[in-house]
Amino acid sequence: MRSILITQCVQNDFLRPLGPTEPLPNLVHIGRLEAERLNAPLTEFLTLAHGVDPEKLAIVHIGDQHDPQKHAEHLRHFRPHCIAGTPGAQALDPVPLLAKRRRRTYDIQAGDLTDLEDTALLELLKDLTGDDQDIRIAVVGVWTDAKVSFLLYDLCTRLRIRQLATCSALTASRSIEAHFRALESLSDLLNVTVFHSGGELLKWLVPNLAPLRPAQKPVKITFAKPPQLPARWTREDENSSNALISRLYATGNPVPAQGTENKDEWPGLQLQQLGGGFSGAQVFIGTSKAEPPRIYKVGPRDEIARERFGNERIRRVLGDAVPRLLAWQEGPALAAMKLELAEGNRADLKGPLTFKALYEGDLSETTTEVLQSTLEFTLSSALGRFYRTAEKDNADLLELYGFTDRQGRPQFAESIARKCEAIAVNAKFSGAAAMLKKWKLPEPWMPPEIFYTQWLPGQSVTREILPSLVHGDLNLANMLLTYAPGSRSPERVWIIDFARLGRLPNLTDFAKIENDLTYIAQPVRDLPGLEQAQKLQEERLASPTLAVPGLMEKARTPQQVRYARLIFTLRALAARMDPRGKLAMSEYRIALLRYAAHTLGFDEPNPFQLRLALTGCAQLCGYIARDFS
């Protein structure tokens, strides 16, 4: 199989790194921050791509080369840039050297926004593709919203190429919002595959390419206690993780040369695990004498790349509420990020620790108030900036949340039924139906298997919804905080893991937190505890609106009081974001079912928590079938 990689305007006038106070050289330059974001991964990617067998991958470099007379009108609009023969028109190092010594690598000079007119590109592509519409073509470079998008549009509509791709990490525009909007448009309208990892893009272009292994750096890594490894990790994954973290730690820190005798005296890195294992990733706080505490996260390459993409998109709006991305590295299967936490103003702070870890700590009144304040900050002050921008749109909620596909066919029905049976059998029942019947749930309720196999087919819940940008996976380990002893509010709050960032109904994140408070954090350790938790659940799900005024009355233990107070706070914040009363609650139950059904397959909840999740699913299925039939 042959593929084609096309670069757009990888030139000094577009991408040259700028100093902190250096002015823009022209109107087409993408700016200092975007150049910092793009240059390192793009250079690394192009170096790897030029090392691929030319018979498997052809590379085409398209560059602006302007003649002041011939392109006078274009230059009047965009101002002078990339004048032929000037340093600004030269390709960014090391592209010229890489291209010079490689076969099937071509330079195309362009002078306007479209590249298929008045250039040799059209004939070259016809020659390279040989009318093979299934050939794979990727476009990287700048601008995402113009040169990259226009070329992908032409490839799709004029050459009828079916397999097109680009990469968020290898493209940029003058405006980062224009960059993100363009990527969404390419994916939604042209069916262009948008990768977030350069390694994944290269693997798509050349599927059998041998993966490169991350080089081990001479950094001593120790663990505060043995880390919990994700279930599917091998010893090779563990070694790759350590190598990636070593490389990240070495970023910005002097590393002793190989063979240095006093290497052991050089300050190493100690890692304390914050979370991971269940999610397929690991999250650590890294401390050393060389730098302040940093967050290190390692996980599947594409997943970490998605998180990096979300971090880049969100941080310029949320500022210090999101850790700053310092560096990232890719391996053959895993990738890793190094993140900087904004420092607090006090020396006696506790943390950083996760919301989940604090929740499971002491039951003091002040700790509960810290947790409530953390929810308020996260959902109102920080992410609320996005939720409040929600504008009406039309969507099928069942399709949007993944219950059905575009043809109205149920998804995951067999998987859900299998998980329900396993939970019931583990609880010594003959099956899920027998267990649910035993509980005598209040109406309405419906066995999840019946809901998925009999009610869902052909159903549509098409509504005017309120979508906004949402986190997409706001579990209790994705909120980090520090606090001072005796304080009733956190000193700092950070939100991490934006791998699922996207546009969904603006209460989606609220549903995820409510789900994890209920089925993971709320202690349910025996049958009496399950019976009491079920009473709280019935009150929570039966409420006709988002408000839950009777929840506190049903709490009996200190743990249940804390849980009820946090749910009360969460729902009050949700009602501020969506004040539609009963309509908001009926749609919110669909989001709750999405996460509750997902929880049925989690390893983290204990058997009693899983039974509570199963009864919760049955009740939610009944409410949804009642409200939308």
C-alpha positions as CSV (number, residue, x, y, z in Angstrom):
1,M,0.0,0.0,0.0
2,R,1.2,3.5,-0.8
3,S,0.2,6.7,1.0
4,I,0.9,10.4,0.6
5,L,1.8,13.0,3.2
6,I,1.3,16.7,2.3
7,T,2.7,19.6,4.3
8,Q,1.3,23.1,4.1
9,C,3.5,26.2,4.5
10,V,6.0,24.7,6.9
11,Q,8.0,28.0,6.4
12,N,9.7,30.6,8.6
13,D,7.1,33.3,7.9
14,F,4.4,31.1,9.2
15,L,6.1,29.1,12.0
16,R,9.4,30.6,13.0
17,P,9.8,30.5,16.8
18,L,9.5,34.0,18.4
19,G,11.0,35.4,21.5
20,P,8.7,36.4,24.5
21,T,8.6,40.1,23.4
22,E,9.4,39.7,19.7
23,P,6.7,41.2,17.5
24,L,4.9,39.3,14.8
25,P,6.9,39.3,11.5
26,N,3.8,39.5,9.4
27,L,0.0,38.8,9.3
28,V,0.3,35.1,8.4
29,H,2.5,34.0,11.3
30,I,0.5,31.8,13.7
31,G,1.9,33.6,16.8
32,R,4.4,32.8,19.5
33,L,2.2,30.4,21.6
34,E,1.0,28.4,18.6
35,A,4.5,28.2,17.2
36,E,5.7,26.8,20.5
37,R,2.9,24.3,20.5
38,L,3.4,23.1,16.9
39,N,7.2,23.3,16.1
40,A,8.6,20.5,18.3
41,P,6.0,17.8,17.5
42,L,5.9,18.8,13.8
43,T,9.7,18.6,13.5
44,E,9.8,15.2,15.2
45,F,7.0,13.9,13.1
46,L,8.5,15.1,9.8
47,T,11.9,13.6,10.8
48,L,10.2,10.2,11.3
49,A,8.2,10.5,8.2
50,H,11.2,11.2,6.0
51,G,12.8,8.1,7.4
52,V,9.9,5.9,6.0
53,D,10.6,3.8,2.9
54,P,9.8,6.2,-0.1
55,E,8.0,3.3,-1.9
56,K,5.4,3.2,1.0
57,L,5.1,7.0,1.6
58,A,5.4,9.9,-0.8
59,I,5.9,13.3,0.7
60,V,4.8,16.6,-0.9
61,H,5.9,19.9,0.5
62,I,3.7,22.8,-0.5
63,G,5.1,26.3,0.2
64,D,4.2,29.9,-0.5
65,Q,6.5,31.5,-2.9
66,H,5.3,34.9,-3.9
67,D,6.2,37.2,-6.7
68,P,5.5,40.9,-5.7
69,Q,4.1,41.7,-9.1
70,K,2.3,38.4,-10.0
71,H,0.7,38.1,-6.5
72,A,0.2,41.8,-5.8
73,E,-3.5,41.4,-5.0
74,H,-2.9,38.5,-2.6
75,L,-0.1,40.4,-0.9
76,R,-2.3,43.5,-0.5
77,H,-4.9,41.4,1.4
78,F,-2.5,39.3,3.5
79,R,0.4,41.8,3.5
80,P,4.0,40.8,2.4
81,H,5.1,37.3,3.4
82,C,7.0,34.4,1.9
83,I,8.6,36.6,-0.9
84,A,10.5,34.2,-3.1
85,G,14.2,34.2,-2.2
86,T,13.8,35.7,1.3
87,P,14.6,33.8,4.5
88,G,10.9,33.9,5.4
89,A,10.0,31.8,2.4
90,Q,12.5,29.1,3.4
91,A,11.2,25.9,4.9
92,L,11.6,25.4,8.6
93,D,14.7,23.4,9.6
94,P,15.4,20.5,9.2
95,V,12.9,20.0,6.4
96,P,15.1,21.2,3.4
97,L,17.9,18.7,4.4
98,L,15.4,15.9,5.0
99,A,13.7,16.4,1.7
100,K,16.9,16.8,-0.3
101,R,18.2,13.3,0.4
102,R,14.9,11.4,0.0
103,R,13.3,9.9,-3.1
104,R,9.6,10.5,-3.9
105,T,9.7,13.8,-2.0
106,Y,8.4,16.8,-3.9
107,D,8.3,20.6,-3.6
108,I,5.3,22.5,-4.9
109,Q,5.4,26.3,-5.1
110,A,2.0,27.9,-4.5
111,G,0.9,31.5,-4.6
112,D,-2.8,31.6,-3.5
113,L,-5.2,30.0,-1.0
114,T,-6.0,27.1,-3.4
115,D,-3.2,24.7,-4.4
116,L,-4.8,22.9,-7.3
117,E,-4.8,26.0,-9.6
118,D,-1.7,27.4,-11.3
119,T,0.5,24.8,-9.7
120,A,1.9,21.4,-10.6
121,L,0.1,19.8,-7.7
122,L,-2.9,18.4,-9.6
123,E,-0.8,16.5,-12.1
124,L,1.5,15.3,-9.5
125,L,-1.3,13.9,-7.4
126,K,-2.9,12.2,-10.4
127,D,0.5,10.6,-11.1
128,L,1.0,9.5,-7.5
129,T,-2.5,8.2,-6.9
130,G,-2.9,6.5,-10.3
131,D,-6.6,7.1,-9.9
132,D,-6.6,5.0,-6.8
133,Q,-9.3,6.7,-4.7
134,D,-8.6,4.5,-1.7
135,I,-5.1,5.8,-1.4
136,R,-4.4,7.4,2.0
137,I,-3.5,11.1,2.1
138,A,-2.8,13.2,5.2
139,V,-2.3,17.0,5.3
140,V,-0.4,18.8,8.1
141,G,0.9,22.3,8.6
142,V,-0.8,25.7,8.5
143,W,-3.4,27.2,8.5
144,T,-5.9,24.6,9.7
145,D,-8.9,26.8,8.7
146,A,-7.6,27.8,5.3
147,K,-4.8,26.1,3.5
148,V,-5.2,22.7,5.2
149,S,-9.0,22.7,5.0
150,F,-9.2,24.0,1.4
151,L,-6.8,21.3,0.2
152,L,-8.6,18.5,2.0
153,Y,-11.9,19.8,0.6
154,D,-10.4,19.7,-3.0
155,L,-9.0,16.2,-2.4
156,C,-12.4,15.1,-1.3
157,T,-14.6,16.8,-3.9
158,R,-12.3,17.1,-7.0
159,L,-10.2,14.0,-6.7
160,R,-12.8,11.9,-4.8
161,I,-10.2,10.6,-2.3
162,R,-12.0,8.6,0.3
163,Q,-9.3,8.2,3.0
164,L,-8.2,11.6,4.2
165,A,-6.6,12.6,7.6
166,T,-5.0,15.4,9.5
167,C,-3.7,15.8,13.1
168,S,-4.5,18.4,15.7
169,A,-0.9,18.2,17.1
170,L,0.6,18.9,13.6
171,T,-1.7,21.8,12.5
172,A,-2.3,25.3,13.6
173,S,-3.9,28.6,12.7
174,R,-3.5,32.3,13.8
175,S,-6.5,31.7,16.1
176,I,-6.6,28.6,18.2
177,E,-10.4,28.7,18.2
178,A,-10.3,28.8,14.4
179,H,-8.0,25.8,14.5
180,F,-10.4,23.8,16.7
181,R,-13.5,24.8,14.7
182,A,-11.8,23.8,11.5
183,L,-10.9,20.4,12.9
184,E,-14.5,19.8,13.9
185,S,-15.8,20.9,10.5
186,L,-13.3,18.6,8.7
187,S,-14.5,15.7,10.8
188,D,-18.2,16.4,10.7
189,L,-18.6,17.6,7.1
190,L,-15.9,15.9,5.0
191,N,-15.4,12.8,7.2
192,V,-11.7,13.5,7.5
193,T,-10.1,11.4,10.2
194,V,-8.6,13.8,12.8
195,F,-5.8,12.2,14.8
196,H,-4.4,13.8,17.9
197,S,-1.1,11.8,17.9
198,G,1.6,12.1,15.3
199,G,2.5,8.5,16.0
200,E,-1.1,7.4,15.3
201,L,-1.2,9.4,12.1
202,L,2.1,7.8,10.8
203,K,0.7,4.4,11.8
204,W,-2.4,5.1,9.7
205,L,-0.3,6.2,6.7
206,V,2.1,3.2,7.0
207,P,0.3,0.5,9.0
208,N,3.2,-1.9,9.2
209,L,5.8,0.6,10.2
210,A,8.0,-0.7,13.0
211,P,7.3,1.3,16.2
212,L,10.2,3.3,17.7
213,R,11.0,2.6,21.4
214,P,11.5,5.6,23.7
215,A,15.1,5.9,24.8
216,Q,15.8,5.5,28.5
217,K,17.2,8.6,30.1
218,P,19.7,8.2,33.1
219,V,17.1,9.3,35.6
220,K,16.5,7.5,38.9
221,I,12.8,6.9,39.5
222,T,11.4,5.7,42.8
223,F,7.9,5.2,43.9
224,A,6.4,6.2,47.3
225,K,4.7,2.8,47.2
226,P,4.3,0.2,44.5
227,P,2.0,1.7,41.8
228,Q,-1.2,0.0,40.7
229,L,-0.8,-1.0,37.1
230,P,-3.7,-1.0,34.6
231,A,-5.1,-4.5,34.1
232,R,-3.9,-5.0,30.5
233,W,-0.4,-3.6,31.0
234,T,2.6,-5.9,30.3
235,R,6.1,-5.7,31.7
236,E,7.0,-4.0,28.4
237,D,4.3,-1.3,29.0
238,E,5.7,-0.8,32.5
239,N,9.2,-0.3,31.2
240,S,8.0,2.0,28.5
241,S,6.1,4.1,31.0
242,N,9.2,4.6,33.1
243,A,11.2,5.5,30.1
244,L,8.6,8.1,29.0
245,I,8.5,9.6,32.5
246,S,12.3,9.7,32.5
247,R,12.4,11.6,29.3
248,L,9.7,14.0,30.5
249,Y,11.6,14.7,33.7
250,A,14.7,15.4,31.8
251,T,12.8,18.1,29.8
252,G,14.1,21.3,31.3
253,N,16.5,19.6,33.7
254,P,20.2,18.9,33.2
255,V,20.8,15.2,32.8
256,P,24.2,13.7,33.7
257,A,26.1,12.3,30.8
258,Q,26.3,8.6,30.3
259,G,29.1,7.1,32.4
260,T,29.2,10.0,34.9
261,E,30.5,8.6,38.1
262,N,28.4,10.7,40.4
263,K,25.2,10.0,38.5
264,D,23.6,8.5,41.6
265,E,24.0,11.8,43.4
266,W,22.0,13.6,40.8
267,P,18.5,14.4,42.1
268,G,16.1,11.7,41.0
269,L,12.3,11.7,40.8
270,Q,9.9,10.2,43.3
271,L,6.4,9.3,42.1
272,Q,3.3,9.2,44.3
273,Q,0.3,7.7,42.5
274,L,-2.8,9.9,42.4
275,G,-5.0,7.6,40.4
276,G,-5.1,5.2,37.5
277,G,-5.2,1.5,37.1
278,F,-8.9,1.3,36.6
279,S,-8.8,3.8,33.7
280,G,-6.0,2.2,31.8
281,A,-3.6,5.0,32.7
282,Q,-1.4,6.1,35.5
283,V,-1.3,9.5,37.2
284,F,1.5,10.6,39.5
285,I,2.7,13.6,41.5
286,G,6.4,13.7,40.9
287,T,8.7,15.4,43.4
288,S,12.4,16.1,43.2
289,K,15.1,18.6,44.3
290,A,15.4,19.8,40.7
291,E,11.9,21.3,40.3
292,P,8.5,21.9,42.0
293,P,6.0,19.0,42.1
294,R,4.7,18.1,38.6
295,I,1.9,15.9,37.4
296,Y,2.9,12.9,35.2
297,K,0.3,10.9,33.3
298,V,1.0,7.8,31.2
299,G,-1.6,5.9,29.1
300,P,-2.5,4.6,25.7
301,R,-1.0,6.8,23.1
302,D,-4.1,8.0,21.3
303,E,-5.9,8.6,24.7
304,I,-3.1,10.8,26.0
305,A,-2.9,12.6,22.7
306,R,-6.6,13.4,23.0
307,E,-6.1,14.7,26.5
308,R,-3.2,16.9,25.3
309,F,-5.6,18.2,22.6
310,G,-8.2,19.0,25.2
311,N,-5.7,20.6,27.6
312,E,-4.5,22.9,24.8
313,R,-8.0,23.8,23.8
314,I,-9.3,24.6,27.3
315,R,-6.4,26.1,29.3
316,R,-6.3,29.4,27.5
317,V,-9.8,30.0,28.7
318,L,-9.7,28.4,32.2
319,G,-6.1,29.5,33.1
320,D,-4.7,28.1,36.3
321,A,-7.7,25.8,36.9
322,V,-6.1,23.6,34.3
323,P,-2.5,22.4,34.8
324,R,-0.1,23.8,32.1
325,L,1.3,21.3,29.7
326,L,5.1,21.4,29.9
327,A,6.0,18.5,27.6
328,W,4.7,15.2,26.2
329,Q,6.3,12.1,24.7
330,E,5.1,9.3,22.5
331,G,6.2,5.7,22.6
332,P,5.1,2.7,20.4
333,A,1.9,2.1,22.4
334,L,1.9,4.6,25.3
335,A,2.3,8.3,25.6
336,A,3.0,10.6,28.6
337,M,2.4,14.2,29.6
338,K,4.2,16.4,32.2
339,L,2.0,19.1,33.7
340,E,2.7,22.1,35.9
341,L,0.3,23.0,38.8
342,A,-0.1,26.6,39.7
343,E,1.5,27.1,43.1
344,G,-0.4,28.0,46.2
345,N,0.4,31.0,48.5
346,R,0.8,29.1,51.8
347,A,3.4,26.6,53.0
348,D,1.1,24.6,55.2
349,L,-1.2,23.3,52.4
350,K,-2.3,19.7,52.3
351,G,-2.2,18.0,48.8
352,P,-2.4,18.0,46.0
353,L,-4.9,15.2,46.3
354,T,-7.9,14.1,44.4
355,F,-11.5,14.9,45.3
356,K,-12.0,11.2,45.7
357,A,-9.2,10.8,48.2
358,L,-10.4,13.7,50.3
359,Y,-14.0,12.4,50.2
360,E,-12.8,9.1,51.5
361,G,-10.8,10.8,54.3
362,D,-12.1,12.2,57.5
363,L,-15.8,13.0,58.0
364,S,-15.4,16.4,59.6
365,E,-17.7,19.3,58.8
366,T,-14.9,21.4,57.4
367,T,-13.8,18.7,55.0
368,T,-17.4,18.4,53.7
369,E,-17.5,22.1,53.1
370,V,-14.1,21.9,51.3
371,L,-15.7,19.3,49.0
372,Q,-18.8,21.4,48.4
373,S,-16.7,24.5,47.6
374,T,-14.6,22.4,45.2
375,L,-17.8,21.4,43.3
376,E,-18.9,25.0,43.3
377,F,-15.6,26.2,41.8
378,T,-15.3,23.3,39.3
379,L,-18.9,23.4,38.0
380,S,-19.7,27.1,38.3
381,S,-16.6,29.3,38.4
382,A,-14.4,27.2,36.0
383,L,-16.3,24.8,33.6
384,G,-19.5,26.9,34.2
385,R,-18.0,29.4,31.8
386,F,-18.7,26.9,29.1
387,Y,-22.0,25.6,30.4
388,R,-23.4,29.1,30.5
389,T,-22.7,29.6,26.8
390,A,-25.1,26.7,25.9
391,E,-27.2,27.6,22.9
392,K,-30.2,25.6,21.7
393,D,-29.6,22.9,19.1
394,N,-31.5,19.9,17.8
395,A,-30.3,16.4,18.5
396,D,-31.5,12.9,19.3
397,L,-30.4,12.3,22.9
398,L,-30.4,8.6,22.5
399,E,-27.9,8.8,19.6
400,L,-25.9,11.6,21.2
401,Y,-25.3,9.6,24.4
402,G,-24.5,6.4,22.4
403,F,-27.6,4.3,23.2
404,T,-28.4,4.0,19.5
405,D,-26.6,4.5,16.2
406,R,-27.8,6.8,13.4
407,Q,-30.2,4.1,12.2
408,G,-31.9,3.8,15.7
409,R,-30.3,0.4,16.3
410,P,-29.4,-0.2,20.0
411,Q,-25.7,-0.4,20.9
412,F,-24.2,-2.5,23.7
413,A,-27.4,-4.4,24.4
414,E,-25.7,-7.7,24.7
415,S,-22.9,-6.3,26.9
416,I,-25.3,-4.6,29.3
417,A,-27.4,-7.8,29.6
418,R,-24.3,-9.8,30.3
419,K,-23.0,-7.4,33.0
420,C,-26.5,-7.3,34.7
421,E,-26.6,-11.1,34.8
422,A,-23.0,-11.3,36.2
423,I,-23.8,-8.8,39.1
424,A,-27.0,-10.7,40.0
425,V,-25.4,-14.1,39.9
426,N,-22.5,-12.8,42.0
427,A,-25.2,-11.7,44.6
428,K,-26.6,-15.3,44.6
429,F,-29.6,-14.7,42.5
430,S,-30.6,-16.8,39.5
431,G,-30.4,-13.7,37.2
432,A,-31.0,-10.0,37.0
433,A,-34.8,-10.3,36.6
434,A,-35.0,-12.3,39.9
435,M,-32.8,-9.8,41.7
436,L,-34.8,-6.8,40.6
437,K,-38.1,-8.5,41.4
438,K,-36.8,-9.2,44.9
439,W,-36.1,-5.6,45.5
440,K,-39.7,-4.5,44.8
441,L,-38.6,-1.3,43.2
442,P,-41.2,1.5,43.1
443,E,-42.8,2.2,39.7
444,P,-41.7,3.0,37.1
445,W,-38.9,0.6,36.5
446,M,-37.8,-1.7,33.7
447,P,-35.1,-4.4,33.5
448,P,-32.2,-3.0,31.5
449,E,-32.2,-6.0,29.2
450,I,-35.8,-5.2,28.2
451,F,-35.1,-1.5,27.8
452,Y,-32.1,-2.2,25.5
453,T,-33.6,-5.0,23.4
454,Q,-37.3,-4.1,23.3
455,W,-37.8,-0.4,24.0
456,L,-34.8,1.1,22.4
457,P,-35.0,-0.2,18.8
458,G,-36.3,2.5,16.5
459,Q,-36.7,5.0,19.4
460,S,-35.7,8.7,19.0
461,V,-35.6,11.4,21.7
462,T,-35.1,14.3,19.3
463,R,-35.3,17.6,21.3
464,E,-34.1,21.1,21.4
465,I,-31.1,20.6,23.8
466,L,-28.6,22.9,25.4
467,P,-25.2,21.8,24.3
468,S,-21.9,23.4,25.3
469,L,-18.3,22.4,25.6
470,V,-18.1,19.8,28.5
471,H,-15.3,17.9,30.1
472,G,-16.8,14.5,29.2
473,D,-15.2,12.4,31.9
474,L,-15.4,14.4,35.1
475,N,-14.8,11.6,37.6
476,L,-13.7,12.2,41.1
477,A,-10.0,11.7,40.4
478,N,-10.0,14.4,37.7
479,M,-10.5,17.1,40.3
480,L,-7.3,17.9,42.3
481,L,-7.1,20.3,45.2
482,T,-5.0,21.7,48.0
483,Y,-6.4,23.1,51.2
484,A,-5.1,24.5,54.5
485,P,-5.9,22.8,57.8
486,G,-9.1,24.2,59.2
487,S,-10.1,25.9,56.0
488,R,-13.6,25.5,54.7
489,S,-12.7,26.0,51.1
490,P,-9.8,24.7,48.9
491,E,-6.7,26.9,48.3
492,R,-6.4,25.7,44.7
493,V,-8.5,23.4,42.4
494,W,-7.2,21.9,39.2
495,I,-9.2,20.0,36.6
496,I,-7.3,17.3,34.6
497,D,-7.9,14.7,31.8
498,F,-9.7,16.4,28.9
499,A,-9.5,13.4,26.6
500,R,-13.3,13.4,26.2
501,L,-13.7,17.1,25.8
502,G,-16.6,17.8,23.4
503,R,-20.0,19.3,22.8
504,L,-22.8,17.6,24.8
505,P,-25.8,18.8,26.8
506,N,-24.4,21.2,29.5
507,L,-25.4,18.9,32.4
508,T,-23.4,15.9,31.2
509,D,-20.5,16.6,33.6
510,F,-23.0,16.9,36.5
511,A,-24.3,13.4,35.7
512,K,-20.9,11.9,35.7
513,I,-20.0,13.3,39.1
514,E,-23.4,12.3,40.6
515,N,-22.8,8.8,39.2
516,D,-19.4,8.4,40.7
517,L,-20.5,9.9,44.1
518,T,-23.3,7.3,44.2
519,Y,-21.6,4.1,42.9
520,I,-17.9,4.6,43.8
521,A,-17.4,7.1,46.6
522,Q,-20.6,6.4,48.7
523,P,-19.7,3.6,51.0
524,V,-22.0,0.6,50.6
525,R,-20.4,-2.4,52.3
526,D,-23.3,-4.7,53.4
527,L,-26.9,-5.5,52.8
528,P,-28.3,-3.0,55.4
529,G,-26.1,-0.3,53.8
530,L,-27.4,-1.3,50.4
531,E,-31.0,-1.0,51.6
532,Q,-30.4,2.5,53.0
533,A,-28.5,3.6,49.9
534,Q,-31.5,2.4,47.8
535,K,-33.8,4.7,49.7
536,L,-31.5,7.6,48.9
537,Q,-31.4,6.5,45.3
538,E,-35.2,6.3,45.0
539,E,-35.5,9.9,46.3
540,R,-32.7,11.2,44.0
541,L,-34.2,9.6,40.8
542,A,-37.9,10.3,41.6
543,S,-37.5,14.0,42.0
544,P,-39.6,15.7,39.3
545,T,-37.1,18.5,38.9
546,L,-33.3,18.7,39.5
547,A,-33.9,19.9,43.1
548,V,-33.7,17.1,45.8
549,P,-35.2,18.8,48.9
550,G,-36.0,15.4,50.7
551,L,-32.7,13.8,50.3
552,M,-31.2,15.0,53.5
553,E,-34.1,13.6,55.5
554,K,-33.4,10.1,54.4
555,A,-29.7,10.2,55.3
556,R,-28.9,8.2,58.5
557,T,-25.1,7.8,58.9
558,P,-22.4,10.5,58.8
559,Q,-21.3,9.1,55.4
560,Q,-24.8,9.3,54.0
561,V,-25.1,12.9,55.3
562,R,-22.0,13.9,53.4
563,Y,-23.2,12.1,50.3
564,A,-26.6,13.8,50.5
565,R,-25.1,17.3,51.0
566,L,-22.9,16.9,48.0
567,I,-25.7,15.7,45.8
568,F,-27.9,18.6,47.0
569,T,-25.1,21.0,46.1
570,L,-24.5,19.4,42.7
571,R,-28.2,19.5,41.8
572,A,-28.6,23.1,42.9
573,L,-25.7,24.1,40.6
574,A,-27.2,22.0,37.8
575,A,-30.6,23.8,38.2
576,R,-28.7,27.1,37.7
577,M,-27.3,25.9,34.4
578,D,-30.6,24.5,33.2
579,P,-33.6,26.1,34.7
580,R,-36.2,24.2,32.6
581,G,-37.6,22.3,35.6
582,K,-39.3,18.9,34.8
583,L,-37.9,18.9,31.2
584,A,-34.4,19.3,32.4
585,M,-34.8,16.4,34.9
586,S,-36.3,14.1,32.3
587,E,-33.3,14.7,29.9
588,Y,-30.9,14.5,32.8
589,R,-32.0,11.0,33.6
590,I,-30.8,9.9,30.1
591,A,-27.3,11.2,31.0
592,L,-27.5,9.5,34.4
593,L,-28.4,6.2,32.6
594,R,-25.4,6.5,30.2
595,Y,-23.0,6.6,33.1
596,A,-24.8,4.1,35.4
597,A,-24.9,1.5,32.6
598,H,-21.2,2.1,32.0
599,T,-20.5,1.6,35.7
600,L,-21.9,-1.9,35.6
601,G,-18.6,-3.0,34.0
602,F,-16.2,-1.2,36.3
603,D,-13.7,-3.0,38.5
604,E,-13.7,-0.2,41.1
605,P,-17.1,-0.5,42.8
606,N,-17.6,-3.4,45.2
607,P,-20.4,-6.0,44.7
608,F,-22.9,-4.0,46.8
609,Q,-22.2,-0.8,44.9
610,L,-22.6,-2.7,41.6
611,R,-26.0,-4.0,42.8
612,L,-27.0,-0.4,43.6
613,A,-25.9,0.6,40.1
614,L,-28.1,-2.2,38.6
615,T,-31.2,-1.1,40.5
616,G,-30.4,2.5,39.5
617,C,-30.3,1.5,35.9
618,A,-33.6,-0.3,36.2
619,Q,-35.3,2.7,37.7
620,L,-33.8,5.1,35.1
621,C,-34.9,2.8,32.3
622,G,-38.4,2.9,33.6
623,Y,-38.5,6.7,33.9
624,I,-37.1,7.2,30.4
625,A,-39.5,4.7,28.9
626,R,-42.4,6.5,30.7
627,D,-41.3,10.0,29.7
628,F,-40.4,9.4,26.1
629,S,-42.7,6.7,24.8
